[in-house]
């Protein structure tokens, strides 16, 4: 099960460097590629906006 980023995302970039498989793409609201995500949860803990959750 991949993680998803909600519209609460503030595009701060803190999750990008935490993802060990580079599954997060930048944009106005960041997006996690479900096919690449390994469900490790590293991005969840570093998100200051609490915008990332398990799908």
Secondary structure, DSSP 8 states (H G I E B T S, - for coil): --EEE-TT-----TTTTT-TT--EE-SSS-EE-TTT-----HHHHH-TT--EEE-
